[in-house]
């Protein structure tokens, strides 16, 4: 999950388990922390609050610089352009695989843009 943050801007939690995710999100790299890991991380933030404030400021700066509507729209257009190149196949040949890939790429781009 370091795609969404780093030790510089947050507190990555090592103990993760995928089985807690809703079925629709399993197998795509999503996880949730164990209760013990989450408690330990929250306790660290409480004990070292000035450090947490610095990380929060750095994270906010990164969000304002990297995750803008303009960048999300640009990436989305890039993905659409990549799929436009596949126009040579007939719709019946192209649609199932291409549409699935288009939606996966679109979701990845949106997730990357907004780190959701």
Secondary structure, 3 states (H helix, E strand, C coil): CCCCCCCCCCCCCCCEEHHHCCHHHCCCCCCEECHHHHHHHHHHHHHCHHHHHHHHHHHHHHHHHHCCHHHHHHHHHHHHHHHHHHHHCCHHHHHHHHHHHHHHHHHHHHHHHHCC
